Amino acid sequence: MAAAVSVPGVAGASTQTTPHCGSNIVCWYHGINFTRGADAWTPIASGDCLSFAEKGAGVGESAGNGSDYPARFWSNGNCTGISKIVNPQTENPNLGFQAFSLGGI
């Protein structure tokens, strides 16, 4: 099971990170351009879904992926609706919607 993790300062992170997420972390910020606070989680397994509300996390409008696995952000809390993939070691400053869940690919 994945665990909640804190978001930057990225202390102790390996060299594989994005500017806003540490190594092996998928993070999302509540505003575009990595603003308004953040939440993070370890990568989600293929076929699994993480509902932000069920974990007490806020919605995402921008995201980073410091892991080695693609992450799919969804507009609904049950990994349905509009989605956007954030590839490994990349970021997206504006998902184009409010994400309410994160799924594995």
C-alpha positions as CSV (number, residue, x, y, z in Angstrom):
1,M,0.0,0.0,0.0
2,A,1.3,3.4,-0.9
3,A,1.9,6.0,1.8
4,A,1.5,9.7,2.1
5,V,4.7,11.6,1.8
6,S,5.7,15.2,2.4
7,V,6.5,17.5,-0.5
8,P,9.8,19.5,-1.1
9,G,12.4,20.5,0.3
10,V,13.2,17.1,-1.2
11,A,15.8,16.3,1.5
12,G,17.7,13.1,0.8
13,A,16.2,12.7,-2.7
14,S,18.2,10.9,-5.4
15,T,19.3,12.7,-8.5
16,Q,16.1,11.5,-10.3
17,T,13.6,14.2,-9.3
18,T,11.6,17.0,-10.8
19,P,11.9,20.5,-9.4
20,H,8.8,20.1,-7.4
21,C,8.8,16.4,-6.4
22,G,11.3,14.1,-4.8
23,S,12.5,10.8,-6.0
24,N,9.8,8.1,-6.4
25,I,7.1,10.6,-5.5
26,V,4.1,11.8,-7.5
27,C,2.9,15.2,-6.3
28,W,0.1,17.6,-7.1
29,Y,-0.4,21.2,-6.2
30,H,-3.8,22.7,-5.5
31,G,-3.2,25.6,-7.9
32,I,-1.7,25.9,-11.4
33,N,2.0,26.6,-11.6
34,F,2.8,24.6,-8.5
35,T,1.0,27.0,-6.1
36,R,-1.5,26.9,-3.2
37,G,-0.1,23.9,-1.2
38,A,0.6,20.3,-2.3
39,D,0.1,16.7,-1.5
40,A,2.1,13.7,-2.6
41,W,2.0,9.9,-2.8
42,T,4.2,7.0,-3.9
43,P,3.5,5.7,-7.4
44,I,0.1,3.9,-7.9
45,A,0.1,0.4,-9.3
46,S,-1.5,-0.3,-12.6
47,G,-5.3,-0.7,-12.2
48,D,-5.3,1.0,-8.8
49,C,-7.0,4.3,-7.9
50,L,-6.2,6.8,-5.2
51,S,-9.1,9.1,-4.3
52,F,-7.7,12.3,-2.9
53,A,-10.8,13.0,-0.7
54,E,-10.6,9.5,0.9
55,K,-7.0,10.2,1.9
56,G,-7.7,13.8,3.1
57,A,-5.7,15.3,0.2
58,G,-6.7,18.4,-1.8
59,V,-7.4,18.6,-5.5
60,G,-4.6,19.0,-8.0
61,E,-4.3,21.6,-10.8
62,S,-0.6,21.1,-11.5
63,A,1.5,18.0,-11.0
64,G,5.0,16.5,-11.0
65,N,6.2,12.9,-11.3
66,G,9.6,12.1,-9.7
67,S,9.0,8.3,-10.1
68,D,9.9,5.9,-12.9
69,Y,6.3,5.2,-13.7
70,P,3.6,7.2,-15.6
71,A,0.9,8.7,-13.4
72,R,-2.7,9.5,-14.6
73,F,-4.6,12.3,-12.9
74,W,-8.4,12.1,-13.2
75,S,-11.2,14.7,-13.0
76,N,-13.4,12.5,-10.8
77,G,-12.7,10.9,-7.5
78,N,-13.0,7.3,-8.8
79,C,-10.4,7.5,-11.7
80,T,-13.0,8.4,-14.3
81,G,-13.7,11.4,-16.5
82,I,-11.1,13.6,-18.1
83,S,-7.5,12.4,-17.5
84,K,-4.0,13.6,-18.1
85,I,-0.8,11.5,-18.0
86,V,2.3,12.9,-16.3
87,N,5.2,10.9,-17.5
88,P,8.2,9.9,-15.3
89,Q,10.6,12.7,-14.4
90,T,8.3,15.3,-15.9
91,E,5.9,18.0,-14.6
92,N,2.8,19.7,-15.9
93,P,2.2,23.3,-14.5
94,N,-1.5,23.2,-15.6
95,L,-3.5,19.9,-15.9
96,G,-6.4,21.8,-17.5
97,F,-8.9,20.6,-14.9
98,Q,-9.1,19.9,-11.2
99,A,-7.9,16.4,-10.5
100,F,-9.7,14.4,-7.7
101,S,-7.9,11.1,-8.1
102,L,-4.7,9.4,-9.3
103,G,-4.4,6.1,-11.1
104,G,-1.7,3.8,-12.1
105,I,-1.1,2.9,-15.8
